[in-house]
Amino acid sequence: MRITILIPLFYKDRGHAMKREMVQTRRINNRGIDRKFSLYDVEQFIREAGAEHVTEDAVLSLERELNSLAERITNRAQRYANHAGRKRLTESDIKLASEG
């Protein structure tokens, strides 16, 4: 299920506060869990690795691990970018964060 969420953003333009809405689409399952990765894609990834039969628990477990790994790498990369005095993450930040 996909849910579209409107998030109001405020910014200043010539001294006047203006409001703009950003549309953000999120994958949310029937239990209300925000999914970063499609469960179908995770299952296909497992099947491409050679598994013929895949249980739902295996897919959910790998999805949790992928979320955790992506979050750790992103947080570490953000620290590297901050240390370098940048606000923008670069490919080198991600590569460095995934190595260590």
C-alpha positions as CSV (number, residue, x, y, z in Angstrom):
1,M,0.0,0.0,0.0
2,R,1.3,3.5,-0.8
3,I,0.2,6.5,1.2
4,T,0.9,10.0,0.1
5,I,1.8,12.4,2.8
6,L,1.8,16.2,2.4
7,I,4.5,17.9,4.5
8,P,4.4,21.7,4.8
9,L,7.7,23.4,4.3
10,F,8.3,27.0,5.3
11,Y,10.9,29.2,3.7
12,K,11.5,32.9,3.5
13,D,11.2,34.8,0.2
14,R,11.9,38.5,0.3
15,G,11.2,38.7,4.0
16,H,7.8,37.0,3.8
17,A,7.2,33.5,5.2
18,M,5.8,31.4,2.5
19,K,4.4,27.9,2.7
20,R,5.0,25.1,0.2
21,E,3.9,21.5,0.3
22,M,6.2,18.7,-0.5
23,V,4.6,15.4,-1.6
24,Q,6.3,12.4,-0.1
25,T,5.2,8.9,-0.9
26,R,6.0,6.1,1.5
27,R,5.5,2.4,1.5
28,I,3.4,1.4,4.5
29,N,2.1,-2.1,5.0
30,N,-1.2,-3.0,6.7
31,R,0.5,-3.1,10.1
32,G,1.6,0.6,9.8
33,I,5.3,-0.2,9.3
34,D,7.2,2.3,7.2
35,R,9.2,0.2,4.6
36,K,12.3,1.6,3.0
37,F,12.7,-1.5,0.8
38,S,10.0,-3.3,-1.2
39,L,9.4,-6.8,0.2
40,Y,9.0,-8.0,-3.3
41,D,12.5,-6.7,-4.2
42,V,14.0,-8.3,-1.1
43,E,12.4,-11.6,-2.1
44,Q,13.7,-11.4,-5.6
45,F,17.2,-10.6,-4.2
46,I,17.0,-13.8,-2.2
47,R,15.8,-15.8,-5.2
48,E,18.6,-14.4,-7.4
49,A,21.1,-15.6,-4.7
50,G,19.9,-19.1,-5.4
51,A,17.0,-19.9,-3.0
52,E,14.1,-21.8,-4.6
53,H,11.7,-21.4,-1.7
54,V,11.6,-18.3,0.5
55,T,9.5,-17.9,3.6
56,E,7.9,-14.6,4.7
57,D,10.0,-14.6,7.8
58,A,13.2,-14.8,5.8
59,V,12.1,-11.8,3.7
60,L,11.2,-9.7,6.7
61,S,14.4,-10.6,8.5
62,L,16.6,-9.6,5.5
63,E,14.5,-6.4,5.1
64,R,15.2,-5.5,8.7
65,E,18.9,-6.2,8.3
66,L,19.1,-4.1,5.1
67,N,17.3,-1.2,6.9
68,S,19.8,-1.4,9.8
69,L,22.8,-1.6,7.5
70,A,21.6,1.3,5.4
71,E,21.0,3.4,8.5
72,R,24.4,2.7,10.0
73,I,26.2,3.5,6.7
74,T,24.2,6.7,6.2
75,N,24.8,7.9,9.8
76,R,28.5,7.2,9.5
77,A,28.7,8.9,6.1
78,Q,26.9,12.0,7.5
79,R,29.5,12.2,10.3
80,Y,32.3,12.1,7.7
81,A,30.6,14.9,5.7
82,N,30.1,17.0,8.8
83,H,33.7,16.5,9.8
84,A,34.7,17.7,6.3
85,G,32.6,20.8,6.8
86,R,30.0,19.7,4.2
87,K,26.2,19.3,4.4
88,R,26.0,17.2,1.3
89,L,26.8,13.5,1.3
90,T,29.1,12.4,-1.5
91,E,29.8,9.0,-3.0
92,S,33.2,9.0,-1.3
93,D,31.5,9.5,2.1
94,I,29.3,6.4,1.4
95,K,32.2,4.3,0.2
96,L,34.3,5.3,3.2
97,A,31.4,4.6,5.6
98,S,30.7,1.2,4.1
99,E,34.4,0.1,4.4
100,G,34.6,0.7,8.2
